[in-house]
Every structure is written in structure tokens, then in C-alpha cells.
Amino acid sequence: MKEKHLSQRPCPICEGRRGSIIAQLSYALFDDLEISGKKTLIECSQCGMLYDDVNFSEKQLQEYYRHNE
């Protein structure tokens, strides 16, 4: 049975916030930004989309991409 989860991030397709945890992922990040490489892969309960449940802000994400172009 999949563990139910209330996402920090809405589903990018339907904006639902409930889903099932598929896996815990760990990404290698090669910089000193304050973004964790640990993510939870979620399956949206409403539409089935798989997406990373992230807990960083839009500003942090923009900074990450600016430094890693």
C-alpha cells in the first residue's frame, strides 16, 4: 500500500496537493546553494502525474539555475 502524502508543492498538472509517496530520491548538487538534493517522488491522487515534492522557494530555484547555466 502506498503511503498517502500532503504535498508541499501542488501538482503541476491539476494543482492537487494529495498524493502517494513513490520513492525518496537523492540528487547530487554541485554548488553551495541552500537547496537540498533530497526529494520525495509523488503520484498525484487526482490525475496520476509523477512529480518531485520540493520545499524550496521560486527565488531559490531561480538562483540555482542562474548559477548552473
N, C-alpha and C positions, 0 to 999 in steps of 0.2 A: 504494500500500500504506500502511495506517495504521501510525503509529509506536506500538509497544507501550509501556506505561507501568505502573509500580508506584505506585499512588496513596498519597498521604499520608492521605487520608480514605477510610474504607470506603464502599462503595456504600450509599445509604440504603435500598435495597430488599432486597438479598441479602447485604450486608456483604462482598462480594468486594473485593479490592484490586488486581486486574489489569484493565487496560482499554486502549483505544486513544485516542490524542490526536485529538480532532476539530478543536479550534481553540484558539488563545491569545486570551483575552479581556481587555479593559481597561475597568474600570468607573470612573466618576467618583465620588470620595468627597469629601464637603464637610465635613470635620472634621479634627481633629488626632490622631485615634486611630492606634495603631500597627497598622493593618490595611492591607495592600497592595490596590490595586484591580486588580492583575494576577492572573488566574486561568487555569487550564487546564480546558477542557471535555473531559470523559472519557466514553467509551462503555464501560460495564461489559462485560467479556468473558463473564461468566456469564449476565446477564439482559438486557443491552442498554440499561439505564437510562442516560440522559444526566445528568451532574451536574458541578458545579464541584469540582475538586480544590483544596481550600483548605489553608493551612498556618498557621492561627491557632487559638488555643485557644477552648474554650467560654466561658471568662471574658472574653476579648477580644470575642467575638461578643455576649455579654450587655451588655457596656459600650457597644459600638457601638449596639445597639438602644435602650438606656436614654437615650443622648444624642441619638437621632434619632427620638423618638416623634412 
